[in-house]
Amino acid sequence: MAASVDSEAYITLFMHACKYPSRTVNGLLLGSVSGGGVSVQKTLPLFHTPLGLAPMLEAALMLVRLCTPAVVY
């Protein structure tokens, strides 16, 4: 399976990781799947802590759904 990442999405991901080098960066990759390949068009950094915080993760995912209505979940 081939994967491609949009340059702006990659820069967002890379720069956010550089800004917080000693912390875990958790987030979402938004894109599409077509013909055996994955295309990432946008990245959304969410947390700088381990994902053991289920209520915060649920709240963040609800906000993402509200802010990205064109994305199919």
Phi and psi in degrees as a GROMACS rama.xvg file:
@    title "Ramachandran Plot"
@    xaxis  label "Phi"
@    yaxis  label "Psi"
@TYPE xy
-86.5014  148.621  ALA-2
-132.924  140.335  ALA-3
-132.305  145.195  SER-4
-124.55  125.716  VAL-5
-58.3079  143.515  ASP-6
-60.7054  -39.6738  SER-7
-66.0312  -38.7988  GLU-8
-64.475  -42.2689  ALA-9
-64.6581  -42.4822  TYR-10
-63.0701  -43.2462  ILE-11
-58.8301  -47.4924  THR-12
-61.5446  -49.8243  LEU-13
-64.5278  -47.1527  PHE-14
-67.1043  -35.5414  MET-15
-67.3716  -39.8256  HIS-16
-65.5144  -35.9537  ALA-17
-68.6252  -34.2851  CYS-18
-68.1924  -30.7263  LYS-19
-124.354  65.5725  TYR-20
-67.7525  -23.3579  PRO-21
-98.22  5.99208  SER-22
-121.854  156.23  ARG-23
-76.2563  132.976  THR-24
-110.695  117.793  VAL-25
-111.328  142.894  ASN-26
-168.76  -166.992  GLY-27
-120.699  146.481  LEU-28
-109.605  120.001  LEU-29
-107.316  136.091  LEU-30
-177.59  -146.587  GLY-31
-144.364  159.863  SER-32
-117.751  129.706  VAL-33
-153.74  133.369  SER-34
53.0041  41.5483  GLY-35
80.7459  12.5331  GLY-36
-133.498  158.499  GLY-37
-117.831  134.218  VAL-38
-122.734  115.867  SER-39
-93.9912  122.106  VAL-40
-107.236  -20.3878  GLN-41
-150.635  145.159  LYS-42
-119.287  143.337  THR-43
-127.979  97.4351  LEU-44
-65.5409  137.119  PRO-45
-115.666  -54.3215  LEU-46
-131.787  161.158  PHE-47
-121.31  29.0136  HIS-48
-136.515  164.479  THR-49
-59.5625  152.933  PRO-50
-80.6661  27.1841  LEU-51
-75.9413  1.57789  GLY-52
-100.099  79.3466  LEU-53
-58.4318  -44.1123  ALA-54
-61.0022  -39.6227  PRO-55
-67.8226  -38.1044  MET-56
-64.7946  -43.6055  LEU-57
-61.939  -42.2815  GLU-58
-64.5388  -41.5406  ALA-59
-64.0861  -42.4963  ALA-60
-66.3082  -35.2538  LEU-61
-64.335  -41.2866  MET-62
-65.0726  -39.2276  LEU-63
-62.6096  -43.1484  VAL-64
-61.7413  -36.9549  ARG-65
-71.0388  -34.8695  LEU-66
-88.4827  -13.4844  CYS-67
-128.377  68.8101  THR-68
-67.8491  -19.7136  PRO-69
-81.7405  -9.41725  ALA-70
-83.9439  134.822  VAL-71
-91.1366  127.151  VAL-72
